[in-house]
Amino acid sequence: MAVTDEAIEKIKGMIVSGALGPGDRLPKESELAAGLGLSRNSLREAVRALSLIRILDVRQGDGTYVTSLDPQLLLEALSFVVDFHRDDTVLEFLAVRRILEPAATAMAAARISEQQLDALTAQLDRLGENPSVEDLVACDLEFHRGIVHSSGNSVLCSLLDGLSGPTTRARIWRGLTQEDAVARTLREHRAILAALRDRDAEAARSWATVHIASVEQWLRSTL
């Protein structure tokens, strides 16, 4: 592993220094191994590891390329790791979401278009007053993703997407065991939309905090 780690660090160094940029093709394996002072086996292991976390793209019969290094692509690994959380750490994920999502919602207040607000309102209208838990959770995910995307910060959007695994399960548990969860969720969604339509960043931030905190509070009482 120490040899593979060294190989990973050397390839990383080439990318960070600008010697390799997004979309660039890596030199042939034999040339790269010699140039970096690595064995071809350790180089292969490093390439395999970096391809798993979307730094490199191995194209059979064509070569190995640096990916676009887009934040959304790079942070895909986060959602994979998050899915391995223990039940007693889900509150920690929710706490991180409570820090980040209200900030993103406040940022969206100045940027979200009227068309986007109308689309989110129509989404809630289609959901109705008595949706299934599954439909509510799916809508909740798309609702918040749409707002966070409007913040204009792709890193923030990708981070929050990655955190949706355990929080999705929390929302499902809550919907199955708390009678007023559906009605409360719908009220909070409409309050967030109203604040965004008023371009009131602080009200949007507050309602987003209330919305996440209510899930967190319920979950805390059940663990």
Secondary structure, DSSP 8 states (H G I E B T S, - for coil): -HHHHHHHHHHHHHHHHTSS-TT-B---HHHHHHHHT--HHHHHHHHHHHHHTTSEEEETTTEEEE----HHHHTHHHHHHHTT--GGGHHHHHHHHHHHHHHHHHHHTTT--HHHHHHHHHHHHHH-SS--HHHHHHHHHHHHHHHHHTTT-HHHHHHHHHTHHHHHHHHHHHHHH-TTHHHHHHHHHHHHHHHHHTT-HHHHHHHHHHHHHHHHHHHHHH-
